[in-house]
Amino acid sequence: MPTSHTSVPSQNPATPDRRRADLILFMVIAFAVSWASWGGAMAIGGPATGGEPAYAPFLLGAFGPLIGALVIRVRRRRRGEPVPPHAVRYRPAALPWALLLMVLASAAVLVAAAIGHVAGGPALSWTDAKDVMNGMGGPAAFLVSMIVSGPLSEEPGWRGTAYPRMRATMGLFPVTLILGVVWAVWHLPLFLIDGTVQHDLGLATPGGVLFAAGNIPMAMLVTCAYQRAGVVASIAVHFAVNTTMILLGVDTPVTQALIIGMQLILVALLLVTHRSATGPAVPGTPPPAQRAEEPAHV
């Protein structure tokens, strides 16, 4: 958890209108860059896999939220405004939390997949996992791809930029719900690009619907991680969930539903322990441990 500290008042505090304008600008940039890039991938045609023409615009589209976050950070710096009150600074001491949360997030997917197998789903196979990694150029290339495309390209935007500005005027649950819905809508073009997980699931299928719905508990989980240890933890959790699901080849509705349930249980446990550590708080206001601190990502 970040520790509270006494900060120097800014000579140019951010007003609600400026926070709202920054949030709108971030969303416009994130969607415009991503959807334009993914539209280019669709226009090129063919699978969006390494070595194919559609892969470059497909990969660029993942960085829409990060580009939006960088633009907002530059604007805030130039205006001399303080960091949003719910931003969480990176601290080396928080790394153990990030690692623990990463393990817990991966374990939630593993447990759900194991239960899904008992319920008639596919068996967990290390051979299949190795085939997935080899198909992406080997373990090293696979891990780099999994952390760059998704966690690193998205979390500084959704959690590091949008969340603090929305949280300034809204409670935790409304923010995570709205961000989860926005996240699901942002992913929609991927259902139309050959070679993506979303395309393989199909949009008008139980798997596609569960993928979209799963953005909400996933948003809650990475937000809990962000509150605990900043954007590094949200990146770690996002990476753990995506990587574990890809390695396990999660594509059955039963397993997807079980993952949603396990993530909600994990979120509840994290919220309970978080409140126990910080004490009761007035709804919609940050506890002392989450006062404005200078992050490297907002």
C-alpha positions in Angstrom: 0.0 0.0 0.0 1.3 3.5 -0.7 2.0 5.5 2.4 0.5 8.9 2.9 2.6 12.0 2.8 2.3 15.7 3.0 2.4 17.2 -0.5 3.0 20.8 -1.5 -0.2 22.5 -2.8 -0.2 23.1 -6.5 -0.4 26.7 -7.8 -2.6 25.4 -10.6 -5.0 22.8 -9.2 -7.0 20.7 -11.6 -10.6 21.7 -11.8 -13.5 19.2 -12.3 -14.0 20.5 -15.8 -10.3 19.9 -16.7 -10.4 16.4 -15.2 -13.5 15.7 -17.3 -11.9 17.2 -20.4 -8.8 15.1 -19.9 -10.9 12.0 -19.4 -12.8 12.6 -22.6 -9.7 13.3 -24.6 -8.1 10.1 -23.3 -11.1 8.1 -24.3 -11.2 9.7 -27.8 -7.5 9.0 -28.4 -7.6 5.5 -27.0 -10.5 4.5 -29.2 -9.4 6.5 -32.3 -5.9 5.0 -32.3 -7.1 1.5 -31.6 -10.1 1.3 -33.8 -8.4 3.1 -36.7 -5.5 0.6 -36.5 -7.7 -2.4 -36.2 -9.8 -1.1 -39.1 -6.6 -1.1 -41.1 -5.9 -4.7 -40.1 -9.4 -5.6 -41.3 -8.9 -3.8 -44.6 -5.6 -5.5 -45.2 -7.2 -8.9 -44.5 -5.6 -12.2 -43.5 -4.6 -13.3 -40.0 -3.1 -10.8 -37.6 -0.2 -13.1 -36.7 3.6 -12.5 -36.8 4.9 -12.1 -40.3 1.5 -11.3 -41.8 0.7 -7.8 -43.2 -2.2 -7.3 -40.9 0.0 -7.9 -37.8 1.5 -4.4 -37.6 -1.7 -2.4 -37.5 -3.2 -5.0 -35.2 -0.3 -4.6 -32.7 -0.4 -0.8 -33.0 -4.0 -0.8 -32.0 -3.2 -2.3 -28.6 -1.3 0.9 -27.8 -4.3 3.3 -28.0 -4.7 3.5 -24.2 -1.0 4.1 -23.7 -0.8 6.8 -26.3 -3.8 8.5 -24.7 -2.2 8.3 -21.3 1.0 9.9 -22.5 -0.9 12.8 -24.1 -2.8 13.5 -20.9 0.4 13.3 -18.9 2.1 15.9 -21.1 -1.0 18.2 -20.9 -1.0 17.9 -17.1 2.7 18.7 -16.8 2.4 21.7 -19.1 -0.5 23.1 -17.0 1.4 22.5 -13.8 -1.4 20.5 -12.3 -1.1 18.1 -9.4 -1.4 14.3 -9.7 -5.0 13.1 -9.5 -5.9 12.1 -5.9 -6.4 8.4 -6.6 -3.2 7.9 -8.6 -0.9 5.3 -6.9 2.8 5.9 -7.1 5.2 3.1 -8.1 7.3 2.1 -5.1 9.9 -0.7 -5.1 8.5 -1.9 -1.7 5.2 -2.7 -3.5 6.8 -5.3 -5.8 6.1 -8.2 -3.4 2.4 -7.2 -3.6 2.6 -7.2 -7.4 4.2 -10.6 -7.5 1.7 -12.1 -5.0 -1.3 -10.7 -6.9 0.1 -12.0 -10.1 0.3 -15.5 -8.6 -3.2 -15.3 -7.2 -4.7 -14.1 -10.5 -3.0 -16.9 -12.3 -4.1 -19.4 -9.7 -7.7 -18.3 -10.0 -7.6 -19.1 -13.7 -5.9 -22.5 -13.1 -8.5 -23.5 -10.4 -11.3 -22.5 -12.7 -9.8 -24.5 -15.6 -9.3 -27.6 -13.3 -13.0 -27.4 -12.2 -14.0 -26.9 -15.8 -12.2 -30.1 -16.7 -14.0 -32.0 -14.0 -17.3 -30.6 -15.4 -16.4 -32.0 -18.9 -14.1 -29.4 -20.3 -10.7 -30.0 -21.9 -7.9 -31.4 -19.8 -4.9 -29.2 -18.7 -2.0 -30.1 -21.0 1.6 -28.9 -20.7 2.2 -30.2 -24.2 -0.5 -27.9 -25.6 1.0 -25.0 -23.6 4.5 -25.7 -25.1 2.9 -25.8 -28.6 1.4 -22.3 -28.0 4.7 -20.9 -27.0 6.6 -22.5 -29.9 4.0 -21.2 -32.3 4.8 -17.6 -31.1 8.6 -18.0 -31.5 9.5 -19.7 -28.3 9.0 -19.0 -24.5 10.9 -15.7 -24.5 9.1 -14.3 -27.5 5.8 -15.5 -26.1 6.3 -13.8 -22.7 7.4 -10.5 -24.3 4.4 -10.5 -26.6 2.1 -11.3 -23.7 3.4 -8.5 -21.5 3.6 -5.8 -24.2 0.4 -6.4 -26.1 -2.3 -6.0 -23.4 -0.9 -5.3 -20.0 1.8 -2.8 -20.8 -0.1 -1.2 -23.7 -3.4 -0.8 -21.8 -2.9 -0.5 -18.0 -1.2 2.9 -17.9 -4.3 4.2 -19.7 -7.3 2.4 -18.2 -6.0 2.2 -14.6 -3.2 4.9 -14.5 -5.1 7.6 -16.3 -8.9 7.0 -16.6 -9.4 5.5 -13.2 -8.0 8.3 -11.0 -10.0 10.9 -12.9 -13.3 9.0 -12.7 -12.7 8.0 -9.1 -12.5 11.7 -8.1 -16.3 12.0 -8.5 -17.5 8.4 -8.4 -17.4 5.4 -6.0 -15.2 2.4 -6.6 -17.9 0.1 -7.9 -19.4 2.5 -10.4 -16.0 3.3 -11.8 -15.0 -0.4 -12.2 -18.4 -1.2 -13.7 -18.1 1.6 -16.3 -14.5 0.9 -17.1 -15.4 -2.8 -17.5 -18.1 -1.9 -20.0 -15.9 0.6 -21.8 -13.1 -2.0 -22.0 -15.5 -4.6 -23.5 -16.7 -2.1 -26.2 -13.1 -1.2 -26.9 -12.3 -4.9 -27.7 -15.2 -5.3 -30.1 -13.2 -4.8 -33.4 -11.0 -7.7 -32.5 -13.9 -10.1 -33.1 -13.6 -9.1 -36.8 -9.9 -9.7 -37.1 -8.8 -13.2 -38.1 -6.2 -14.7 -35.9 -7.3 -13.1 -32.6 -8.7 -14.9 -29.6 -11.9 -12.9 -29.9 -12.3 -13.9 -33.6 -11.9 -17.6 -32.7 -14.6 -17.2 -30.0 -17.0 -15.4 -32.2 -19.1 -12.4 -31.3 -22.6 -13.8 -31.3 -21.7 -17.0 -29.3 -21.8 -17.9 -25.6 -18.0 -17.6 -25.6 -18.0 -14.1 -27.1 -20.7 -12.9 -24.7 -18.8 -14.3 -21.8 -15.6 -12.7 -23.0 -17.4 -9.3 -23.1 -19.0 -9.9 -19.7 -15.7 -11.0 -18.3 -14.2 -7.6 -18.8 -16.1 -6.3 -15.7 -14.7 -8.7 -13.1 -11.3 -8.4 -14.8 -11.5 -4.6 -14.5 -12.4 -5.1 -10.8 -9.4 -7.4 -10.3 -6.8 -5.2 -12.0 -8.2 -2.1 -10.2 -7.8 -3.9 -6.8 -4.2 -4.6 -7.8 -3.7 -1.0 -8.8 -5.0 0.2 -5.4 -2.6 -2.2 -3.7 0.6 -1.5 -5.6 0.1 0.8 -8.5 0.2 0.3 -12.2 3.0 -2.2 -12.0 0.6 -4.5 -10.1 -2.2 -4.0 -12.5 0.2 -4.9 -15.4 1.3 -8.0 -13.5 -2.2 -9.2 -12.9 -3.3 -8.5 -16.4 -0.3 -10.4 -17.7 -0.9 -13.3 -15.4 -4.6 -13.7 -16.4 -4.0 -13.4 -20.2 -0.9 -15.6 -20.2 -2.6 -18.4 -18.1 -5.7 -18.3 -20.3 -3.7 -18.5 -23.5 -1.5 -21.3 -22.3 -4.5 -23.3 -21.1 -6.4 -22.6 -24.3 -9.5 -21.4 -22.5 -12.3 -21.4 -25.0 -15.3 -23.2 -23.5 -18.2 -21.2 -22.0 -18.2 -23.3 -18.8 -14.5 -22.6 -18.1 -15.0 -18.9 -19.0 -17.9 -18.6 -16.6 -15.9 -20.4 -13.8 -13.0 -17.9 -14.4 -15.5 -15.0 -13.9 -16.7 -16.6 -10.7 -13.2 -17.2 -9.4 -12.1 -13.6 -10.2 -15.2 -12.2 -8.3 -14.2 -14.3 -5.3 -10.6 -13.0 -5.4 -11.9 -9.4 -5.8 -14.1 -9.9 -2.7 -11.1 -11.2 -0.7 -8.9 -8.4 -1.8 -11.5 -5.8 -0.9 -12.1 -7.2 2.5 -8.4 -7.3 3.4 -7.9 -3.9 1.9 -10.6 -2.3 4.1 -9.2 -4.2 7.1 -5.8 -2.6 6.5 -6.9 0.9 5.8 -10.0 1.1 8.1 -13.5 2.2 7.1 -13.8 5.0 4.6 -16.5 7.3 3.5 -17.9 6.0 0.2 -16.5 7.9 -2.8 -13.5 9.3 -0.8 -9.9 7.9 -0.8 -8.4 6.5 2.4 -5.3 8.4 3.6 -3.0 5.8 1.9 -4.3 6.8 -1.5 -3.7 10.5 -1.4 -2.0 12.2 -4.4 1.4 10.9 -5.0 3.6 11.4 -8.0 3.4 8.3 -10.3 5.4 7.6 -13.4 2.4 6.8 -15.5 -0.4 9.5 -15.1 
